[in-house]
Amino acid sequence: MQHTETPRFRPVPWTALETPADVELWIAEHNLAMQELIAPHETGYGVCFTLAEGGEIYMQTTQDGAILLDVTEEAEWVAPLIVAIGQVEPPKGSLWVLPDDKLVQLIMGLSGLIATSILVVGRNFGRGQRTRF
């Protein structure tokens, strides 16, 4: 009989965030969860948003004040929204880099599109040392 390991993190159904204060509370709660659940030696941590209409967006913030978004091929349909919020050009690959002052706007913009969120570790978001948001 095979033993399957229980997943460390489970998807959480998303509740739409309607105000900047709601988003800031969500960010604070996720920061706390990450500090409590992710060990200091672990890398590639962040959050994965599963979109109701298909695809995932993996998000992480960096020490130097950037938001990294790894957008799966199935979620490329949200590119116009990310461009509008971040005031950036689409990347050549799947990794978007936005300034950290766009975090609240980004989550507000995506909020109505998200089905679930889940903490992730070990994801390759690119190079360099990353921090919790």
C-alpha positions as CSV (number, residue, x, y, z in Angstrom):
1,M,0.0,0.0,0.0
2,Q,1.4,3.4,-1.0
3,H,1.7,6.1,1.7
4,T,0.9,9.6,0.3
5,E,2.1,12.6,2.3
6,T,-0.5,15.1,3.4
7,P,0.0,18.4,1.5
8,R,1.6,21.0,3.7
9,F,-0.7,23.8,2.4
10,R,-4.2,23.5,1.2
11,P,-6.1,25.8,-1.2
12,V,-8.3,28.3,0.5
13,P,-11.5,29.5,-1.2
14,W,-11.1,33.1,-2.1
15,T,-13.4,35.8,-0.7
16,A,-13.4,38.9,-2.9
17,L,-11.6,41.8,-1.4
18,E,-13.6,45.0,-2.0
19,T,-11.6,47.8,-0.4
20,P,-7.9,48.7,-0.1
21,A,-8.3,48.1,3.7
22,D,-9.5,44.5,2.9
23,V,-6.4,44.0,0.8
24,E,-4.1,45.4,3.4
25,L,-5.6,43.1,6.0
26,W,-5.2,40.1,3.7
27,I,-1.5,41.0,3.1
28,A,-0.9,41.3,6.9
29,E,-2.6,37.9,7.5
30,H,-0.6,36.2,4.7
31,N,2.7,37.8,6.0
32,L,1.9,36.3,9.5
33,A,1.0,32.9,8.0
34,M,4.3,32.9,6.0
35,Q,6.3,33.9,9.1
36,E,4.7,31.1,11.1
37,L,4.7,28.3,8.5
38,I,7.7,28.8,6.3
39,A,11.2,28.0,7.7
40,P,14.0,30.6,7.3
41,H,16.0,28.2,5.1
42,E,13.2,27.7,2.6
43,T,13.2,29.6,-0.7
44,G,10.7,30.2,-3.5
45,Y,7.9,31.0,-1.2
46,G,4.8,33.1,-2.1
47,V,1.2,32.6,-2.9
48,C,-0.5,30.9,-5.8
49,F,-3.8,32.3,-7.0
50,T,-5.9,29.9,-9.0
51,L,-8.1,31.8,-11.4
52,A,-11.8,30.9,-11.7
53,E,-11.6,31.1,-15.5
54,G,-8.4,29.1,-15.8
55,G,-4.7,29.2,-14.9
56,E,-2.6,30.3,-12.0
57,I,-0.6,33.3,-10.9
58,Y,2.3,32.7,-8.5
59,M,3.2,35.9,-6.6
60,Q,6.2,36.8,-4.5
61,T,7.7,40.1,-3.3
62,T,11.5,40.8,-3.1
63,Q,13.7,42.6,-0.7
64,D,14.4,45.3,-3.3
65,G,10.7,46.2,-3.5
66,A,9.4,44.3,-6.6
67,I,6.4,42.1,-7.1
68,L,7.2,39.0,-9.1
69,L,4.3,37.3,-10.9
70,D,4.8,34.0,-12.6
71,V,1.7,33.7,-14.9
72,T,1.0,30.2,-16.3
73,E,0.1,29.9,-19.9
74,E,-3.5,29.2,-19.1
75,A,-3.7,32.5,-17.2
76,E,-2.2,34.7,-20.0
77,W,-5.6,36.1,-20.5
78,V,-5.1,38.4,-17.5
79,A,-2.1,40.1,-19.2
80,P,-4.0,43.3,-20.1
81,L,-5.1,43.7,-16.5
82,I,-1.5,43.3,-15.2
83,V,-0.3,45.8,-17.9
84,A,-2.9,48.4,-16.9
85,I,-2.3,48.0,-13.1
86,G,1.5,47.8,-13.3
87,Q,2.0,50.3,-16.1
88,V,4.6,47.8,-17.5
89,E,5.1,46.0,-20.8
90,P,4.4,42.3,-20.9
91,P,7.6,40.2,-20.4
92,K,9.1,37.9,-23.0
93,G,8.5,34.9,-20.7
94,S,6.0,34.2,-17.9
95,L,7.8,36.3,-15.2
96,W,6.4,39.8,-14.6
97,V,8.1,42.3,-12.4
98,L,6.0,45.1,-10.9
99,P,6.9,47.9,-8.4
100,D,5.8,47.1,-4.9
101,D,3.5,50.2,-4.7
102,K,1.2,48.3,-7.1
103,L,0.5,45.4,-4.7
104,V,-2.8,46.7,-3.3
105,Q,-4.1,47.7,-6.8
106,L,-3.0,44.3,-8.2
107,I,-4.8,42.3,-5.6
108,M,-7.9,44.5,-5.9
109,G,-7.8,44.0,-9.7
110,L,-7.4,40.3,-9.5
111,S,-9.7,39.7,-6.6
112,G,-12.9,39.1,-8.6
113,L,-11.1,36.6,-10.8
114,I,-9.5,34.4,-8.1
115,A,-11.1,31.0,-7.1
116,T,-8.6,29.9,-4.5
117,S,-5.2,30.9,-3.0
118,I,-2.5,28.7,-1.5
119,L,0.9,29.3,0.1
120,V,3.8,27.8,-2.0
121,V,7.4,27.0,-1.3
122,G,10.2,25.8,-3.5
123,R,9.0,27.7,-6.6
124,N,11.6,29.2,-8.9
125,F,10.6,32.8,-9.2
126,G,13.8,33.8,-10.9
127,R,17.2,34.7,-9.4
128,G,18.2,36.4,-6.2
129,Q,17.1,36.4,-2.5
130,R,13.3,36.8,-2.0
131,T,11.4,38.0,1.0
132,R,7.9,37.6,2.3
133,F,5.3,40.2,1.4
